């Protein structure tokens, strides 16, 4: 089973979705729904996907869960919940009957690094871990030293770094990111998504070789058992179509890790998110 481990759906709302800039991100200022993704998955041999939250609300979580009920190829949902809420256990109880809800994410990249060390937030992350949910870590490279502190204060629950922690591919700046991503990979309960790379490169002028140094690092650091492929569709459309961004990873894997392709393109995601066929 091939699984695209990171993509999004939305009904575009110009008020809610202010992060989608009208000048630079016009290509994704519209609705993107499962019927749009289905032919792209089929064309590349994928039988399932993981829908990840793009808005910080339980309405978003409910929307994605409804789509998962309607479209069986949406195998898992990474939703949002207020991890700092005093009634978090009660809120989680409302989702116990939702088999496709596998994890949660807070958009940490918009927060100062110290936010993730606040005790109320740490308590919330511990709570979802005890309930068996995963947590997606969405950060920029300057957050990574604090991510290390964050992980040191938590149990060995499952975490995944989204988008390689958004390295500065356009600037070809690798040193600081590499140092910290290797340190984070020492935690064997932390995984990494090979996703979101094209939008960290020069959108109009990237070349496939731009990504090799960063892929080399995560393949060495995490190994092929802790890497998950994700398209980051439709955000990827800002810099590449589905086929182009997929080819970057597929060509790299074919050349350097062909025997583990099944793990990277599906098995690891199925294990991490507890996805059944």
C-alpha positions in Angstrom: 0.0 0.0 0.0 1.5 3.3 -1.1 0.5 6.2 1.1 1.0 10.0 0.6 1.7 10.8 4.2 1.1 14.6 4.0 -1.5 16.6 2.1 -4.3 19.1 2.7 -8.0 19.7 1.8 -9.9 22.9 2.1 -12.8 25.0 1.0 -10.9 28.3 0.4 -12.0 31.1 2.7 -10.2 34.4 2.1 -10.8 35.6 5.7 -9.8 32.4 7.4 -7.0 31.5 5.0 -5.1 34.7 5.2 -1.8 32.8 5.1 -2.5 32.2 1.4 -1.1 35.4 0.0 -3.1 36.8 -2.9 0.0 38.1 -4.7 2.4 35.2 -4.4 0.1 32.2 -3.8 -2.8 32.7 -6.2 -2.4 29.2 -7.5 -3.9 27.7 -4.3 -6.5 30.3 -3.6 -9.4 27.9 -4.4 -11.0 24.8 -3.1 -9.0 21.5 -3.0 -11.0 18.4 -2.2 -10.5 14.6 -2.4 -12.0 14.4 -5.9 -9.1 16.6 -7.0 -6.5 14.5 -5.4 -7.8 11.1 -6.3 -6.6 11.0 -9.9 -3.2 12.2 -8.9 -2.8 9.5 -6.3 -3.9 6.9 -8.8 -1.5 8.1 -11.5 1.4 7.5 -9.1 0.3 4.2 -7.6 -1.0 5.5 -4.3 -3.9 3.9 -2.6 -4.2 6.2 0.3 -3.3 9.5 1.9 -3.0 11.3 5.2 -5.0 14.5 5.5 -3.3 17.1 7.7 -4.9 20.1 9.3 -4.3 23.6 7.7 -6.5 25.6 10.1 -6.3 25.6 13.9 -9.8 24.7 14.9 -11.8 21.7 15.8 -14.1 22.6 12.9 -11.1 21.7 10.7 -10.7 18.4 12.4 -14.3 17.6 12.0 -14.2 18.6 8.3 -11.3 16.2 7.6 -12.9 13.4 9.5 -16.1 13.8 7.5 -14.1 13.6 4.3 -12.4 10.5 5.5 -15.8 8.9 6.0 -16.8 9.8 2.5 -13.6 8.9 0.7 -12.0 5.6 1.9 -8.6 6.5 0.4 -8.3 9.2 3.1 -6.7 6.6 5.5 -5.8 8.9 8.4 -6.3 12.4 9.7 -3.9 14.6 11.6 -6.2 17.2 13.2 -6.1 20.1 15.5 -7.2 20.4 19.2 -6.4 22.9 21.8 -3.5 21.3 23.6 -3.5 23.9 26.3 -7.2 23.5 27.2 -8.2 22.5 30.7 -10.8 20.2 29.2 -8.5 18.5 26.8 -9.3 15.0 28.1 -13.0 15.6 27.6 -12.4 17.0 24.1 -10.3 13.9 23.2 -13.1 11.7 24.5 -15.4 13.2 21.8 -13.1 11.7 19.1 -12.7 8.2 20.5 -15.2 6.9 18.0 -13.3 8.3 15.0 -11.0 5.5 13.8 -9.2 7.7 11.2 -8.1 10.4 13.6 -4.5 9.3 14.3 -2.7 12.4 15.5 -2.6 16.2 16.0 -0.6 19.2 14.9 -0.2 22.7 16.1 1.3 25.2 13.7 4.4 25.9 15.7 6.2 27.7 12.9 4.1 30.7 13.6 5.0 30.7 17.3 8.2 31.8 19.1 10.3 28.8 19.9 9.7 29.1 23.6 6.0 28.4 23.1 6.6 24.7 22.8 8.3 24.6 26.2 5.3 26.2 28.0 4.1 23.7 30.6 0.5 23.8 29.5 1.5 22.9 26.0 3.9 20.1 27.1 1.1 18.7 29.3 -1.2 18.6 26.3 1.3 16.8 24.1 1.8 14.3 26.9 -1.9 13.8 27.2 -2.4 13.0 23.5 0.6 10.6 23.6 -0.9 8.7 26.5 -4.0 8.3 24.3 -2.0 6.8 21.5 -2.1 9.8 19.2 1.0 11.0 17.2 2.2 14.6 17.0 3.4 16.3 13.8 6.1 18.9 14.5 5.9 21.9 12.1 8.8 24.3 12.5 11.4 26.3 10.8 15.2 25.7 11.3 15.5 28.4 14.0 13.1 26.3 16.1 15.2 23.2 16.1 17.4 23.9 19.2 14.1 24.3 21.1 12.7 21.1 19.5 15.6 19.3 21.1 14.6 20.7 24.5 11.0 19.9 23.8 11.8 16.2 23.1 14.0 15.9 26.1 11.0 16.8 28.4 8.6 14.2 26.9 8.2 10.5 26.9 9.0 8.3 23.9 5.7 8.9 22.2 5.6 9.1 18.4 6.6 12.4 16.7 7.3 13.3 13.1 9.1 16.3 11.7 7.1 17.8 8.9 8.8 19.0 5.7 12.4 18.2 7.0 11.8 21.2 9.3 11.8 23.5 6.2 15.6 23.9 5.5 16.8 26.9 3.6 17.1 25.2 0.3 16.7 28.4 -1.8 19.7 29.9 0.0 21.7 26.6 -0.1 22.2 27.1 3.7 22.5 23.7 5.3 25.0 23.7 8.2 22.9 24.9 11.1 19.9 22.9 10.0 22.0 19.7 9.5 23.6 19.9 12.9 20.2 20.1 14.7 18.3 17.7 12.5 21.0 15.0 13.1 20.7 15.6 16.9 16.9 15.3 16.7 17.3 12.0 14.7 19.1 10.5 17.8 15.6 10.2 19.4 14.5 6.9 17.8 10.8 7.7 18.3 11.1 10.7 16.0 10.4 10.3 12.3 10.7 12.7 9.4 8.5 13.5 6.4 10.2 13.9 3.1 7.7 16.6 2.1 7.4 20.3 1.4 10.8 20.7 -0.2 9.9 22.4 -3.4 8.3 25.4 -1.6 11.5 25.9 0.4 13.5 26.1 -2.9 13.4 28.8 -5.6 9.8 28.3 -6.8 10.5 29.2 -10.4 14.1 28.0 -10.9 14.7 25.0 -8.7 16.6 22.0 -10.1 16.4 18.4 -8.9 20.0 18.5 -7.7 19.1 21.3 -5.2 17.5 18.8 -2.9 20.2 16.1 -2.8 22.3 17.5 0.0 19.2 17.7 2.3 18.0 14.3 1.3 21.4 12.9 2.0 21.3 14.3 5.5 17.9 12.9 6.5 18.5 9.5 4.9 21.7 9.2 6.9 20.3 10.6 10.1 16.9 8.9 10.2 17.5 5.8 8.1 14.9 4.4 5.8 12.7 3.0 8.6 11.8 6.5 9.9 11.2 8.4 6.7 7.7 9.1 5.2 7.0 10.5 1.8 4.4 13.3 1.6 3.4 15.5 -1.4 2.3 18.5 0.6 -0.4 18.9 -2.1 -1.8 21.4 -2.9 0.8 23.7 -1.3 3.4 22.1 -3.6 1.6 23.6 -6.6 3.2 26.9 -5.8 6.5 25.5 -7.1 5.7 22.1 -8.8 2.9 19.9 -9.9 2.3 16.6 -8.2 4.3 14.6 -10.7 7.3 17.0 -10.5 7.6 17.0 -6.7 7.0 13.2 -6.6 9.8 12.6 -9.1 12.4 14.4 -6.9 11.9 11.8 -4.2 11.2 8.8 -6.4 14.4 9.4 -8.4 16.5 9.8 -5.3 15.1 6.7 -3.7 15.6 4.7 -6.9 19.2 5.6 -7.0 20.2 5.4 -3.3 17.6 3.4 -1.4 15.7 1.3 -4.0 15.4 -1.8 -1.7 13.5 0.3 0.9 11.2 2.2 -1.5 8.1 0.3 -0.1 9.0 1.6 3.4 9.4 5.2 2.4 6.3 5.3 0.2 3.9 3.6 2.4 5.0 1.0 5.0 6.5 3.6 7.4 3.4 5.8 7.2 1.1 2.8 7.8 3.1 1.9 10.9 3.5 5.4 12.2 -0.2 6.3 11.8 -1.5 2.8 12.5 -3.2 2.6 9.1 -4.8 -0.7 8.1 -5.4 -1.7 4.5 
